[in-house]
Amino acid sequence: MSMRRVLKQIGAAFLAAAIVLALPGTGTDARAAYENVLDDRLYDNEFLVIRRDPTGKVGKTMNIPVIIQAPYEMEDVWVGISRDISYYYEMPEDGGTESGVQNTFPFEINESTFEPKKLGDIKEGNTKSITLTARVRRDMKEGYYCIPISIYQGGKDGSEETDFMNVWIGASTASDTDESDEDTEAIAFVMGEGQSTPYGTYPNVMNFGINFRNKSKMDAYDVTVSMVLSKSDDEFPFMINDGNYDRHFDVIAAGETVTLPYSMAIREESYTGFYPIKFNVTYRESIDGDKKISEGPGAFTDAKTGATQSTDTSVQSLSYEFYVHITSKEREDSLGDFNENDRSKARIIVESMRTEPERIMAGEEFDLILNMKNASTDVSASNILFTLEPEKVDNTSVFSTESGSASVVVNSLPAGASTELRVRFMSKAGIDQRSYSITIKEKYDSPEFKNAEESVTVDIPIYQQARLSTSTFDIMPESIEVGSETNIMFGINNTGRIQLYNVNARFEADSIKTTEAYVGNIEPGQTGNVDVMVSGVAPTADDGKVRVIISYEDENGAVTEVEKELTLFVTEPLPEFDESMYTDMEGMEADAPAGLWDDPVKRNLAIAGGVAAAAAVIAGTVIFVKHRKKKKQQREEEEGIDDDIS
C-alpha cells in the first residue's frame, strides 16, 4: 500500500471518528454525515466488499462479517483486525476515557483481538467470507466507528494490505445479559410453530404445510429444507414418488416465517399412529463462501454412514423432526407366544459398513466391507453362515460375484465381539442411478438355540456416468466478413442414464465475438438444440478453428465442460464499388487501340476473359477452403476422435 493511500485513509478515519463523536444524535442525519466523510475511503478499498455495516452493543461480543474479493490471484490469505492501530488511532496511555479521537478504537484489546483467521487461496474475481469477533468496550458511546481490516498474503506474517469498514455500536439495554458471548449465537429455526399436527387418512392424498421460522437475529441465505425419506413403513408413511422433496429459499429474514408445502400419498402398508418426519436443513450465514469439510456447530452426522453432512464452512446444517398422524390399518400384536429359547439367542447386527471405492459407478467392481457384531451381552454364536443377497431388478441381481455366490462362514463370535466381512461385487452397467439393497441372511447356533435365522439390510448407492454427444454443426454461411453474422445450429444428445442440468454452449475464437447459448435441462435419451447467431470481429489468422465449449451440471451442481471444434472463416469486407473505376474504364476504352472496342467480337472476348479470370479466383478460394476442411476431417478420423463424451 502506498504512503499516499495510507495517509488518505488515516485522515479519513480520524475525521470520521471525530464527526461521529461530535454528533449529538444517531438518526439519519448523523448517518448521512458519516457516509459523506467516508466516501473517499470506502471507494478506495481494494479487497473489502461492504454490503452492510456490522452491528454490536456496548460491552458485548459482536460478529464482524468480512467479505474479500480478489482483484488478482491471492494465495494463503489471512484476515484480521489490523495490529497497527497506533497508525490509525491515538490510544490513551492510562487506558481511561479521553475526548476527541483518542478513544475511537471500539474494541477491548486482548490476546485474540488482532489474531488473524485463515481464509485460504482466492481465485481472481472470486469472493470468500469469514467472520471475525471482538468485544466492544464498555465505555463506548452509541454511534458509527471506523476499523482497519488487514489482509495478509502468503501466511499470517506475509505481505499486508489494509482496507477499512465501519461498524455501528448501539447502547446495551436492561434486557441484555452480562454474558456477552451469548450474543454470537448461530442461526436457528423453529418448525411447526403455532399449528396443529396434520392428520391424514388412507387412501387419501395428504396436503399439508409446515410453518418454518428463522428465530435468530440474522438473515439465513440459500436455505434448503430436505425431507429425509425411508422405505420402511414403520418410519415413513408416505409414497416416494418424486426424486427429492427439497424446499429452497434464497433468503429467510430474521424472524420471518415461511411455509413448506407438501402433497403426499399415504402408503397402503402404513399403520395408524404418529410418525416423526425428519428434515435436514442447510443454510449460509452470508451469500459468499467456498466449500470444504466442516464439522463445526450445527453439523449433523448420518446415522448409517457416519459421514458429516455439512461440506461447506459457510454452509451450516441442522436437523429437525415434525410429527404427522396417519389413520390406516391397525398394527398386529407382534409378541406371539413366549419361547424360553429366545433368551439364549444371539443378536448379530451390522455395526458399520463401507465400500471401496466409496463412490461406485455403474459397471464397476467394488468391495463391500461389513463389520458384524454380536450385540448380545452374554450369548455367543457359532457356525455362522452369512449369505449376501443383492436386490433384483427385472428378476436379475444388480450385483454379482465371480463365483456366483456371496456366502461367508465364521466359526464363532463371542458376546460383544465383532468380525469383518469383505465381499467383492460387480455392479451392472445398465442400472439406474439410485441406492440398491443387499440383504444379509444369518444362520447360526447359540448354546441353547440351534439354527437361528435372522436378516439385516444395507443400502449401496450406485452412480451413473453423464454422457453426451453432438450432431453435425450446421453453419450458414460457412464464411463471413468482419461485422456480419452466421447462424450455427446443432443438437446435444443426452446418451447417458441421468439428467443433464443447465446445459450451456459457448463459442470462442479470436475472429468472433464470444457468444453463449443456454439450452436448459436434457432428460436421458433426449436432445437439446442450439440455435445461435455468431458475429465476426476480426479476420481469421489461423485455420479457422472455433472452440465450442459445452457445460452441464449434475444433480449436486458440479459443473463439467466438454470441448468441440468447428470451422468458420472470417474475412475482411470487400471494397465498396468505386464509380471512378467505371469512368476510368471508359477512358481506357477511348485509349484502346483502334478497332478493339469497335469490333463487337473482340470486345466480347475481352469481357469474357475478365469474367473468367474473376471466376477462377473465386473458385480457387472455395476449393482451397473445402480442401483444407476435408483434410482436417480426415485427420480427426485418423486420430479416432469420437463425439461420444463420458
N, C-alpha and C positions, 0 to 999 in steps of 0.2 A: 504494500500500500504506500502511495506517495505521501511525503510530508504535507504537501498542499491539501490532499484529501483528508488526512488526519486532523490538520488544523481546522479545516472546514467543518468536520464532524464534531470536533471538540467544542468549537464555538457554538454550533447549533444546539448541541446537547446542553451546554451551560445556559444558553439563552432560554431554551425551552423549559428547563427546570426552574429558572428564576421566574418565568412568567407564571408557571403552574403554582408555585408557592405564593406568588403575589396575588393570584386570582381570589376574589372573595367568595365565589360560588363555584358550583360544579355542574352547571347546566350546559345547554348547547352553545352559549356564547363562549364559555371557557373552553369547550372542546374545539370550537372553530378557531379561536385564537391560538390554541396549542398546535393544531394541524398546520396553520399558516406558517408558524415558525419552523415546523419540521419538514415542510415540503421539500426543500433542497436536500436535506439529509436522507429522507426516505427514498427519494428518486435516485439517490446516489448509491443505494445498496446494490452490491454486486452479486450476492448469493442468497440473501434472505427473501422469501416470499411472504408478505404480510397480508393475510386475508381478514383478520380481525384482531383487535387488541386483547391479549390475555387479561384476566381479571383476578384479583386477590383481595384479601381482607387483612386489616391491620392485625399483626400478631399471629397470623395463620400461615400454614404452608400452602403455597399455590403452585399450580401446574403452569408451565410455560411451553406451549407447543411451538416447535421451531421447524419450519419447512425450508429446506435448502434446495435450490435449483442450480444445476451445474452449468456454467457458461462454457465449460470445456471438460474434458475427461479428468475426473478427480479420483485419486487413489487414497485408501486408508484415511478416510475423513473422520475427524472427531469434532464435537461441538460442545461448547460450554460458555458460561458467563465469563467475560474477559477477566483474567487475573490482574491486568494492569489498570485497575480502576483509578489509580492515582493520576493517570494521564487524563481521565475524564471527570474526576471529582476531587475536590479538596477535602479530605477526610479529617474530622476533628481529632486532635491528638488525645484528648482526655475521654473520648467516646461519648461526651454529653451532647445535648441538643444545642445547635447553633443556628443562627439565622442565615438568610441568603441561600447560596448554592452549596454551602459547605456540608450540608446534611442530606443531599439528594440521592445518595445510593440507597435504595429502598429495602435492601435485604440484610438480615443478620449474617455476619461472617463467621463461618466455622470451617472445619476441615473438608467438608463436602461442597461448600458453596461454589467454588471455582473448579471443581473436578469435572473434566470434560467426559462426555459419553461418546462411544464409538458408533459411527454411522455407516462405515464401510465405503466401498467403491461406488461412485455415481457416474453413469454414462452421460455424455454431453447432451444437454437438453432435458434430461430426466430430473425428477424430484424425489427426495426422501424426507421423511419426517421423523422427529424424535421429540420426547417431552422431557424438559428439564424441570427440576423442582427447587424451590428456595423458600425460606421462611421470611415473611415480611416483618420488618422491625416494628416494635410496639409503639415507637414514638412518631410514626409517620402520619402525616395529615392526608385526608382524602384528596385524591387528585390523580393526574397523569404523571408518569415518570419515564425517563429515557434510560435504557440499559444497553450496554455494549455486549454483543454476542461475538465470540471468537470462533473462527472456522480454521481448524488445523488440518494440513495435508501432509501425508507421509508419517502418520502417527501423532499421538497427542503432544509430542515435543517437536513436531515438524514445523514447516513454514506456517505463519499465522496471518490471517486476514480478519478484519473486524468490520462488522456491519451493526446497524442499530435497530432497535424496535422499542415501541412504547407499551407500557402496561398501565392498567387502571387499578389503583388501590382504593378500596372502599372501607368505610368505617365498620368495625365489628359491632354486632347488635347483642342485646342481652340474651337472645336465644342461642347464640354461638357458644359452643363448649370450649373449655380450655384445651381440650385435646385436639390441637390444630392439625395433627397428622390425619385426622379423620376427614379433613377437607379434600383429600386426594382420592376419594372413593371412586371405584370404577363404575362404568355404565352397568345398569341392571334393569331388568324388565319385570313386569307383572303380567301373568297370563290368566285370563278368565275373571278379571276383576269386575265386580258388580253385575254378574249374570248367573243365571241358574244352570244346573247341569243339563246339557242337551239329552233328550230322550229319543230313541228310535225303536221301531218295531219291524221285525222281519215279516214279509219280504219287501217292505217299502224302502225307497231311497231316503236317506237321512241327510237333510240340508241344515247346516248349522254354521254359525260364525263364532269366532273366539276373539274376545277383547284382548288386545296386546298393547300394554302401556310402557313407555320409557319413563321409569320412575326416577331417573337420575337427573342431575342438573346440567348434563352435557348432551349435545346432539349426537345421535348414532347414525353413521353413514354406511351405505352398502349392506343393509340388513337383510339376511336371508333366514327364513324360518323353515326348517326341513322336518317333515313328519317322518318318524322312524317306523318303517314298515316291518312286518313279520308275517311269515306264512303259518305260524301257529295259531290255531283257533282260540287257544286259551289266552293268548297275549293280544291279538289284534282281530277285531270283529268285522272288519270291512274287506270287500273285494279289492284286489290290487289291479286296477285297470289301466292306470297311467304309469309312465316311466318314472315319474317323481311327483311329489306333492309339495314342491317348494313354493313359498310365497316371498317375493323380493320387494324391498322398498329402498329407493335411493337414499332417503334420509327419514328418520323418525326424530322429530324435535324433542327437546327436554320437556317431559310432562305430557307429550302427545299420546293419544290412544288411537290405534288403527284396528281394523277388523281383518281377521284371517278367515276367508270364506272357504267352505268345503261342501262338496256334494258326494256322498259315499253310499254305495250299495252294500247292504248288510249281508254277510255270509250265511249260507244255509246251515253250515255246521256250527254257527255261533251258539252261545249259551246265554241264558238270561242272567244279567248281573251288571256290575260296574266294571269298566275297563279303563286302566290308566294308559292314555295315549302319550307317547314320549315324543319330544321335539328337541332338535338341535338348532341352536341359534348362533349365527356368526355375524360379526359387525366390525366396523372400523371406527376408531375414535377421531380419525381425520380422513380427508379424501385421499391423501397420498400414502405410500408405503411400499416397500419391497418385500418380496416373500422370502421367508426362511423358517426353519422349525422353531416353534415357540412352545414352551412348557410353563409359561407364566400363569398368574392368577386367571381363573376363568376358563382355562383349557380343560377339556374332558378327555377321558380315555375310553376307547372301545372295549366293551366287556369281553368280546370274543378274541380279538387280535392283540389287545393291549396297546394299540397304536394311539398316539396323541392325535386328536382330530384337528387341532389348530396348526396350520402350516404357514403362518404369516405373523411377523412381530406386530404388524398393525392390525391384523385380523384376529379378533378375540372370539372365544367360543364359550357358550353356556348351554346347559341342558335343563329342560322343564318337563313337567307332567301335567296333563289335563284329563279329567275324568268324563266319560260319557256312559250313559246307561242304555243297554240293549235288552229288548224283550224278544226272546226267541225260545228255543226248546230248553227244557229243564235238564240240569246235569244229573247223570246217573250216580247212584251210590257206588263208589269205587273201592269201598272197604272189603267186601266179599267175606268169605269165611276165614276164620283165624287158622293159620298154619304155623305150628311151632317151629318148623324148619326155617321159616322166613327169618328168624332171629339169628340164624347162623349162616346166612347167605351174604357173601362179599358183595361190595358195590364198586364196580370198576368204571371210572369216568375218564373223560378227556380233560386232562389238566391244562394242556396248551397244545397249540399246533402252529406250524409254519410251512411254507413251501420254498423250494429253491429251484428256479429263481422266484423272487417274491411276486413279480408281475408276470403272469402266464399268458402268452399269446396262443390263440387257437392254432393247432397243428404242431405245437412244441411239446417236448418232453419236460417233465418236472418231477422232483422228489417231494413226496408228502411225508413230513416228519411229525409224528404224533407222540405226545408224552402222556401215556396212560398211567393212571394212579388208582391204587386200591384205597378208596376213601373210607373203608371200614376201620374202626379203631382197634378191633381185636380179632377180626376174622380174616384168615389168609385164603388165597385162591391158588389152585394148582391145575396143571394140564389145560392151560388156557389156549383156546383157538380163536384168533381174531380173523374175521373174514370181511374184507372191504368190498362193498358192492356199490359201484357208481350209479348215478341216476341214468335212466334211459330216455331217449328221445326217438320217437318213431320205432320203438322196440329195439333200439340199438344203444349200447352203452356209450356215453360221451367220453369216457376214459377207458383205456385199455392197457394191458401189460404184455410183455414179451411172452410170458408163459401162458397167458390167458387166465390165470388165477392170481388173486391177491390175498393170500392167507399167510398168517404168521403165527407160529406156536411159541408160547412162553411157558417154561416148565413150572415156575412158581412165582407168586407175587405176594410177599408178606403184607400184613396190615400196615397201611400208611406208606408203603413203598411205591416207587414209580419205575416204569420201563419205557424205553424209546422204541417206536416202530418206524421204520423207513421203507417206503414202497415207491417204486418208480412207475409213473404213468405216462402215457402218451395221450394228449387231447386231440379230439377230432378237429380237422381243419374247417369243416363246414358248419360248425355250430354257431348259434347266435351269441352276441356279447352279453353275458349275464352270469349270475352265480349258479353253480350246479352242486348238488348234494352228493356226499358219499356216506353211505350207511355202514357203520362198523358193528358187525354182529359178533357178540361174545358168547362163547360156550366154555364153561369151566366147572371145576369141582371145588367145593368147600368142605371142611371137615364133616359137617352133618347135612350137606345139601349137594347132591350129585347132579351133574349135567344141568347146571343153572344156565339160563339163556337170557341175555339182555341185548339191547341195541342202542347205539347213540349215533347222532348225525352231525357231520361238519359240512360247511359250505365252502366251495372253491370258486372264486371269481375268475372268469375267463374273458380275455380281451381280444378284439379283432383289429387287424391292421387296416388303417384307412388306405384306400386305393382310388386313383382316378386316372383317366386318360382323356385326351383331347382329339377332336375331329380335325379335319384338314382346315387350315386357315384360308378363308375366302377374303381376298384383298382386292378392292375395286376403287381406283385403279392401282396397279402394282408399282407405278412410278408417278411421283407428283413433283410439282415445283415448290419452291420455298413460298410459304404463305397460303398454300392450298391444302385441302384435306383429302383423306382417303377413308373409306368405310372398311372396317375389319370385323368379320363375323366368324365365330366358331363355337363349337359345343364342348362343354366339360361334362364328362360322363363319370358318375359315381359307380365304379366297378367293384367296390367293397361291400361289406355287410353292415356297415354303420353309417349313420348320417354325417354329412359334412356340413358344418355350420359356418355362416358368414363368409361364404366363398367370394373372393375378390380377384380381379385380373388387373395387373399394372403393366404398362408398356413404357420401356425406357430405351433411349438411344441418343447419341449426340445430335442426330439430324432431326429429331422430332421433339415435340413438347410432351413431357411425361404426363400420361393420361391413365386414369383408373376407371374400372367398370365394376360396380357391385352386382353380384349375381344372387346372393342370398343363400338359403339352406338347400341342400340337394339330398333327397332321400336315396337309399340304396337302389341301384338299378335305374335311377332317373338321370336326366340330362339338364343341366343349366346352360342357357345360351348367352353368349357375349355378343353385343352389337354396339360398336363404339366408333366414333369419328376421331381420327388422329391427324394432327396438323404438322406440316413440315416447317422447321425453323432454321435449318442450315443445310447446305449441300452435303450429300453423302461423301465422306472422305475415306471410307473403308469398303468392305464387301457388302454393305447394306444390311448387316445383321441388326435386328431389333429384339431386345430381350423381353419376353413375356413371362412375368412372374405371377404365378397363381398361388394364392394363400388361402388357407382354411383353418378352422378351429375344431378341436374335438369337444367331447361333452364336458371337459374340465376347463375349457377356454385356452388350452395350449395351442399356439399358432405354428403351422407347418407351411413352408414355402416350397414350391416346385417351379423350376425354371424351364421355359421353352424358348424357341427361336423362330423368327420369321424373317423374310427378306423384303425390304422396302427401300427403293432408291428415291432420294430427294435431289432435284437438280435446280440449277439457277433458272430464274424466269427467262423466257425467250425475249429478245429485244423487241420493243414496240415498232410497228411499221412506220418508216420514215418516208414521207411524201417526197422529200428531195431526191430519194433514190429513184423514184419514178421519173422525176424531172431529169435526173442525170441520164437515165436510160434513153429518154427522148433525145437528149443531146448526143448520146453515143450513137443513136440511130442516124442522127444528122451527120455525124462524123464518120460513119461506117463507109467502107469502100463502095464506090458506085456499083449498083446492081445487086448488093446483098439484101437490102430490105425492099428493093423494088421487085425482086423476083420472089413470088409467093412460095415457091418450093424451097428455096434456100432459107427464107425467113422461118418457115415452119420447121425445117430441120434444125435450125439453131435453137428455137424454143423447145422442141422435143428433147434436144440434147441436154439443155439446162434442167428440165424436169426430171429426166432420167438420172442425172447426177445427184440431184437432191434426194430422189427416192432411194438411190443406192446408199447414201449416207444414213438415212433413217433405217433402212433395212439392216444395214451393218450394225447399227446400235442395238436394234431389237435382238438380232441373232446373238450378239455378244452377251447381252443380259440373260437371254434364255439359256445360252451355253453355260454361263457361269452358274446359274441356278441349278441346271441339270447336274453339273459336276459336283456341286455341294450336296445334292440329294444322294448321288451315288456314294460320296464319301461317308455320309451318315449311315447309309445302309451297310457299307462295309464295316463300319465301327460297331454295328449291332445296336444302334440307338432305337429304343422302343418307347412308344408313347405311354406304355403302362407303367405307372409310378406306384411304388409301395413304400 
